[in-house]
Amino acid sequence: MSAVEVTKLHTFSGHHDCVYTLARSNSTHLFFSGAGDGMIASWDLTNPDKGQLIAKLPNSVYSLHHHPGNGLLIAGHNYDGIHLIDWENKKEVGSLKLTTAAIFDIQSHANFVFTASGDGMINQIDIRDLTIKRKAQVSTTNVRTLAVNEVSGELAVGSSDHFIRILDLETLAIKAQWQAHANSVFSVCWSPDRQFLLSGSRDARLKQWDRISGFALSSEVVAHLFAINHIEFSPDGKHFVTCSMDKSIKVWDAEAMKLLKVIDKSRHAGHGTSVNKLLWTTFNDQLVSASDDRSISVWEIIF
C-alpha cells in the first residue's frame, strides 16, 4: 500500500443509537445524519462543536436525501414512508405513506425521487405534489441500494436476493439483471464517467461492472472481512472508499482498483463497530463516516 496520510480531524457525538445514514446539503460544509434513535441532525465542518437537531421521528431513520431542486431533506422512515423536512426552519412540510416496510435508500433525478424499500418495491415520486408516479416490484426481498446514472437514463438497484438490476429511469422497466453476489447487495455506485458500476455486498466482495460491455464483470476484490456497507467516490473521481461491518474504512485507487489505505481503530482511532455510511465532501476533501458506535468521524486524507 502507498504512503497515504490519514488524520482524524473531528468526532461528532449526540446520537443515542446507531448512525445509519448521511446526506449532503446545499452548502459544502454542512451535512446531515440519521440514526436508530429517530433523530435527524445537521453538522457544520467549520464548527465541529455545533450540531443541531433538525427533526425527531418515532422510529429509526435508515435513509436521508437532500433534494437539490427544492432544498428539502427527505427522510426514509422505518415503517412509516418518507418525511419532507424544511431543515433550515426545522419543520416537517410533508409526508407520504408508501409502505410499512423500511426505506433503505432514497435518490433523486430532476423532479422525481426514488425510494428502495424492504418490500422489494421501487417508488417513483413527483416531489412537486408528493404523488406516486410509478411503482416497480423488482424483488421479493429487501431493495437496499440505488444509484442514478443521469447520462444513460438508468437506475441501478441492489437487493437482498443477490441481484443487481438496471431500470429505465423514466419508466422503471428492467433493462438488465443478473446475480451479482453470493449475498445481499448493500451498495451500488456509478463511476464518475458513468461507464462502470461498483457494487459491495454482504459477501465482503467489491466488484466492478462494465456498462459498455453489457455489465460484464471487469474486476473483483475480496475487499473486507465482513459485509461492505457503502461505496463513495472522492470529489475528483480518482479514488473511492468502502466501509464495512468489519469496523474499517478502506481507501482505493479508482483506476487500478488497488487498496491504498486501511483506516481502523488500532491505527487511526477509527470506529469501534460497523461503519455504515460514508460522505466524501468537497469541503477540503474531508471524508465523513457514520457508525453503529453512535459517532460520526471526520477524516483528512492526503495522497
C-alpha positions in Angstrom: 0.0 0.0 0.0 1.2 3.5 -0.9 2.0 6.3 1.6 -1.4 7.8 2.1 -1.6 10.1 5.2 -4.8 9.9 7.3 -5.7 12.2 10.1 -8.8 12.1 12.2 -10.0 15.7 12.5 -13.2 15.5 14.5 -15.7 13.2 16.2 -19.3 14.3 16.3 -21.5 12.7 19.0 -25.0 13.2 20.1 -27.0 10.3 18.6 -28.2 7.7 21.1 -28.3 4.8 18.7 -26.5 3.5 15.6 -25.9 6.2 12.9 -27.2 4.7 9.7 -27.1 7.4 7.1 -25.5 10.7 6.0 -26.6 13.2 3.4 -25.2 16.4 1.8 -26.7 19.8 1.9 -26.7 22.8 -0.4 -23.6 24.1 1.4 -20.3 22.2 1.1 -19.5 22.4 4.9 -22.9 21.3 6.1 -24.2 17.7 6.2 -27.0 15.6 7.9 -27.2 12.4 9.8 -30.0 10.0 10.7 -29.9 7.3 13.3 -31.7 4.5 15.1 -32.9 7.0 17.7 -35.1 8.7 15.1 -33.1 11.9 15.3 -32.0 13.8 12.2 -29.2 16.2 12.9 -27.2 18.8 11.0 -23.4 19.3 11.4 -21.0 22.0 10.4 -17.5 21.0 9.3 -16.3 24.6 10.1 -17.7 24.4 13.6 -17.3 20.8 14.9 -18.8 21.5 18.3 -22.1 22.7 17.0 -24.6 20.1 15.9 -28.3 20.8 15.6 -31.4 18.6 16.0 -33.4 19.1 12.8 -36.2 16.6 13.5 -37.2 13.7 15.7 -39.1 10.8 14.2 -40.7 8.0 16.2 -38.6 5.2 14.7 -35.2 4.5 13.0 -34.1 6.7 10.1 -32.3 4.4 7.6 -32.0 6.9 4.7 -31.7 10.6 4.1 -31.5 12.6 0.8 -31.2 16.3 0.2 -33.1 17.2 -2.9 -31.0 19.8 -4.8 -34.0 21.3 -6.6 -36.2 22.4 -3.6 -33.6 22.1 -0.9 -35.7 19.9 1.3 -34.4 17.0 3.3 -36.2 13.7 2.7 -36.1 11.1 5.4 -36.8 7.4 4.9 -38.6 6.2 8.0 -38.7 2.7 9.4 -42.3 1.6 8.9 -43.7 5.0 8.0 -42.8 6.2 4.5 -41.0 9.4 3.8 -41.0 12.8 5.5 -40.1 16.1 3.9 -38.3 18.5 6.1 -37.5 22.2 5.8 -34.3 21.7 7.6 -33.4 25.4 7.9 -36.6 26.1 9.8 -36.7 22.6 11.5 -40.2 22.0 10.2 -41.8 19.0 8.5 -43.6 20.2 5.4 -45.0 16.9 4.0 -45.1 13.2 4.3 -46.1 10.2 2.2 -47.1 6.8 3.5 -45.5 4.4 0.9 -45.1 1.2 2.8 -45.0 -0.5 6.2 -41.5 -1.7 5.3 -38.2 0.1 6.0 -37.0 2.5 3.4 -33.3 1.7 2.8 -32.3 4.3 0.2 -33.5 7.5 -1.4 -32.2 9.1 -4.6 -33.5 11.8 -7.0 -33.3 12.9 -10.6 -34.9 16.2 -11.7 -38.4 16.4 -10.0 -38.5 12.7 -9.1 -37.5 10.9 -6.0 -36.8 7.1 -6.0 -37.2 5.0 -2.9 -35.9 1.5 -2.2 -37.8 -0.5 0.5 -37.9 -3.7 2.4 -41.0 -4.9 0.4 -38.9 -5.2 -2.8 -40.5 -2.1 -4.2 -39.1 0.9 -6.1 -41.3 4.0 -5.9 -41.0 7.0 -8.3 -42.4 10.1 -6.6 -43.1 13.5 -8.1 -41.6 15.8 -5.4 -43.7 18.8 -6.6 -47.0 17.4 -5.4 -46.0 14.2 -3.5 -47.7 11.8 -5.8 -46.5 8.4 -6.7 -45.9 8.3 -10.5 -44.8 4.7 -10.8 -44.1 1.6 -8.8 -42.0 -1.4 -9.7 -41.9 -4.6 -7.8 -38.3 -5.7 -8.5 -37.7 -8.2 -5.8 -39.4 -10.4 -3.2 -36.8 -9.3 -0.7 -35.3 -6.0 0.5 -34.2 -3.5 -2.0 -31.1 -2.0 -0.3 -29.4 0.5 -2.6 -30.0 2.8 -5.6 -27.7 4.7 -7.9 -28.8 7.2 -10.6 -27.0 7.3 -14.0 -28.3 10.6 -15.4 -26.1 10.2 -18.5 -27.6 6.9 -19.6 -31.0 7.4 -18.0 -30.7 4.4 -15.8 -31.2 3.4 -12.2 -29.0 0.7 -10.7 -30.7 -1.3 -7.9 -29.1 -3.7 -5.5 -31.2 -6.2 -3.5 -31.0 -8.8 -0.8 -31.8 -11.5 -3.4 -28.1 -11.1 -4.5 -29.2 -9.4 -7.8 -28.3 -6.1 -9.4 -31.0 -4.7 -11.7 -30.7 -1.8 -14.2 -34.0 0.1 -14.6 -35.0 2.7 -17.1 -35.1 6.0 -15.1 -38.3 7.2 -16.7 -40.4 4.0 -17.0 -38.8 1.8 -14.3 -38.7 -1.0 -16.8 -36.0 -3.6 -16.2 -33.3 -3.3 -18.8 -30.8 -5.8 -17.3 -30.5 -8.0 -14.3 -28.0 -10.6 -13.0 -26.9 -12.4 -9.9 -24.0 -10.2 -8.9 -23.0 -11.5 -5.5 -23.3 -14.5 -3.2 -25.3 -12.5 -0.6 -27.2 -9.2 -0.2 -26.0 -6.2 -2.3 -25.7 -3.4 0.1 -24.2 -0.7 -2.1 -24.1 0.3 -5.8 -22.2 3.3 -7.1 -21.5 4.6 -10.6 -18.0 5.7 -11.5 -17.7 9.5 -12.2 -17.7 8.8 -16.0 -20.8 6.7 -15.6 -19.2 3.8 -17.6 -18.7 1.4 -14.6 -20.8 0.3 -11.8 -19.2 -0.7 -8.5 -21.0 -3.0 -6.1 -20.4 -4.1 -2.5 -22.1 -7.0 -0.7 -22.6 -8.9 2.5 -20.2 -11.4 0.9 -17.4 -8.8 1.5 -16.6 -8.6 -2.2 -16.1 -5.5 -4.2 -17.0 -5.8 -7.9 -16.8 -3.6 -10.9 -19.2 -4.0 -13.9 -18.5 -2.6 -17.4 -21.7 -0.9 -18.7 -20.3 -0.7 -22.2 -19.8 -4.5 -22.3 -23.3 -5.2 -21.1 -22.3 -5.1 -17.4 -19.6 -7.8 -17.8 -17.6 -8.3 -14.6 -14.3 -6.3 -15.1 -12.8 -6.5 -11.6 -13.4 -8.4 -8.3 -11.7 -8.0 -5.0 -12.2 -9.6 -1.6 -12.2 -6.2 0.0 -13.2 -6.7 3.6 -13.6 -9.3 6.3 -17.4 -8.8 6.6 -20.2 -7.0 4.7 -19.4 -3.9 2.6 -22.0 -1.3 3.7 -21.2 1.6 1.4 -19.0 2.9 -1.5 -18.2 6.5 -2.1 -16.0 8.3 -4.7 -13.7 11.2 -4.0 -14.7 14.6 -5.4 -12.0 14.3 -8.1 -13.0 10.8 -9.0 -9.5 9.4 -8.7 -10.2 7.4 -5.5 -13.1 5.8 -3.7 -13.7 4.5 -0.2 -15.5 1.4 1.2 -16.8 0.8 4.7 -17.7 -2.4 6.4 -19.2 -4.3 9.2 -15.6 -5.2 10.0 -15.2 -1.7 11.5 -12.8 -0.4 8.9 -12.8 2.2 6.1 -10.6 1.4 3.0 -9.2 3.8 0.5 -8.8 2.7 -3.1 -7.2 3.8 -6.3 -10.2 4.0 -8.7 -8.4 3.3 -12.0 -6.4 0.3 -10.7 -8.9 -0.9 -8.1 -5.9 -1.1 -5.8 -6.1 -0.8 -2.0 -4.1 2.2 -0.7 -5.0 2.6 3.0 -6.9 0.9 5.8 -8.5 3.2 8.4 -9.3 1.4 11.6 -9.5 1.7 15.4 -6.0 0.4 16.1 -4.1 2.6 13.6 -6.2 5.7 13.4 -8.6 5.7 16.4 -11.3 4.7 14.0 -14.7 3.3 14.7 -15.3 0.5 17.3 -18.2 -1.2 15.5 -19.7 -1.4 12.0 -19.1 1.6 9.7 -22.4 2.2 7.9 -22.1 5.2 5.6 -19.5 7.5 4.0 -19.7 11.0 2.7 -16.6 12.4 0.8 -17.3 16.1 0.9 -15.9 18.9 -1.3 -15.1 20.9 1.9 -11.3 20.5 1.9 -12.0 16.9 0.5 -12.9 15.9 4.1 -14.4 12.4 4.5 -17.2 11.7 6.9 -18.1 8.3 8.3 -21.0 7.1 10.4 -21.1 4.0 12.6 -23.0 1.7 14.9 -20.9 3.1 17.7 -23.2 6.2 17.6 -20.4 8.5 16.4 -19.6 10.4 13.3 -15.9 10.9 12.4 -14.2 13.4 10.0 -11.0 12.4 8.2 -8.4 14.2 6.2 -6.8 12.0 3.6 -3.6 13.3 1.8 -2.3 11.4 -1.2 
